[in-house]
Amino acid sequence: MTEAAGDRGDLVRVNFDFRRELAEKIEGDLASFCYQCGACVGDCPAATYSDEFNPREIMLKVLYGLGEELLVKDSILWQCTNCYNCHERCPQEVKPVEVIISLKNMLADRGIYPDPVAKIIKTFEETGRTTPLNAAVDRQRKRFGLPPMSPVPMDEIRKLIEPQDSAREAAKE
């Protein structure tokens, strides 16, 4: 970069380390194929009800490697409903929802998530389910002719989540 270009405040440097980290979480470098057409915004319920959420802008930040703007406390990413409308509309098959889910996983790996997500994680770690069983669930299952829920093999689940627990504790320190 030249001296004159270094003085310009409008330059953006692509953070390839962030892009490589994200590529490890998903099917390679999907985001690179996004050409910013905006189709992902068309039927997005989160974008409809939030002036802040825009999957196209999220994809642009990913293209530039602006992880420091996405992987923050109170991240806009948590507003994504995971409806998959953007995936269905994308002409490039970029799968913006998969990119956003991977970014949410990166946030969770860093121990950054809203309280409701923390409650779900705690419930899963304790019971192996994301929602606790209760009498209402039992009644509904019986009503639809479904058998009672089988026990969750917690020893297997603990083996799977132990490495994440260690990483999460290290990130908090």
N, C-alpha and C positions, 0 to 999 in steps of 0.2 A: 504494500500500500504506500502511496506517495505521501509526502509531508502535507500537501494541500488536501488530499482526500482524508487524511487523519484528523484534520481540523473540522470536517463537516459533521454536524450533529445528526444528520439524517441517514447515516450509514448503519446497516444492521449486519452484524457478523453472525453467520450461521454457526450454532453450537452443534457440531457433529457428534460430540460425546453424548449429548442428550439424545440425539436421533438414533445413535447406535444402541443406547440403553433401551429406548422404546422399541426398536426393531427386534431386540431379543425377547420382548414380551409378546409380540404379535407375529403374524406371518411375514416376517421380513420387513421391508421398507414400504409398506402399503402407502403411507402418506405421500411419498414422492410422486405418486401418480395423480394426486389431486391437482386439478387445474383451476380450482376456485370458481366453478360455474355457479355455485349457490343452490344447486338442486337439493342439497341436504337440509336446507332451511325450510323448504316449501311446506312440508307436512309435519314439521317438528313441534310436538306439543309444548316442549320446554321453551322454545323460541316464541311460540304463540302467546304464552302467559308470562314471559319474562323479557324485559327490555335488555337484560344483560347477557342472556344465553344466546349464542349463535354458533352452531357447529362449523360453519364456514370460517369464522374468525379463529376458532380453536384449531382447525386444520392449518390455517395460515401460520399460526404461532408454532405449530409442530413443524411445518416446512422450514421455518426459520430457526428451529431449535430453541425456541424461547421457553424452555422448561421452567425457568425461574418465575415466569409469569403464570404458569399453569399449576405448578406443584407447590402451592402455598396454602396456608391455613384459610379456611372459608373459600376454597376454590370453587369457581363457577362450574367445574366439572360435575359436582354432586347434584346439579340441577337436571342433568340428563336422566330421562326416564327409562332408558334402554329399550325403547319401543321398536327399534330397528327400521323406522321409516326412512331414515337417511341412507341406510344400507340398501334398501329396496329402490330408492330414487337415484342413487349415484351411477352415472353413466360410465364411470371408470372402474366400478367395483372396488373402490377404495375402502369401503366398510368403515365410515367415520365412527359408528357406534363401537366397533371393535377397538379403534384407536382410543376412544374416550374411556372405554372400560379398562384398557391397559394402563391409561394414565391414572385412573382411579386406583388400580392395583399398585401402581408406583407410589401414589400418595399413601395408601394403606401400608405398604412396605416401610415407609418412612414414619409410620405412626401418626399420620395426619388424616383425620376423618372427623365428620361431625358427630355429635353425641348420639343421634339415632343409629348411626352405623356402628358406633362403639358398642351400643347395647346389643345389636344383632351379632356382632363378633363375639361378645361375651356369652350370649345365649348359645351360639354355635359351639364355642369352646367347652361349655359346661354340659350341653345336651346332645350335640351332634346335629341339631336342627336349627334353622334360622328363626323359627317361631316356636314357642313352647307349646307342648300339647296341653289340652284342657278339655273339660267336659263338652264344650261346644263343638270342638273338632270331632270328638268321639260320636256325638249325636249326628253330626252331618255325615260322617262316614257310614254310620249305621243306616241313616235315611237313604243313602244312595247305594246301599248294598255292598259297601266296601268292608273288607276285614279291618280289625283294629291295627293300628300302626305297630310295626315290629320294632323291637329294641334296636338301638343304634350301636354298632361295634365301636365304642369309644376308645378302646385300646388302639385300633387301627387309625382312627381320626387323630388321636394324640401324636402318633408317630408321624403323620403327615404334616401336622401343624407345628410341631416342635421347632423345626428350623426357622419358621417365620417368627415364632415367639422370641427366639434368641436374637434375630435380626432386629425385631421391633424394640426389644429392650436396649440393644446397643445403640439404636438410632435416638432413643430418648436421652441417653447419657451424654 
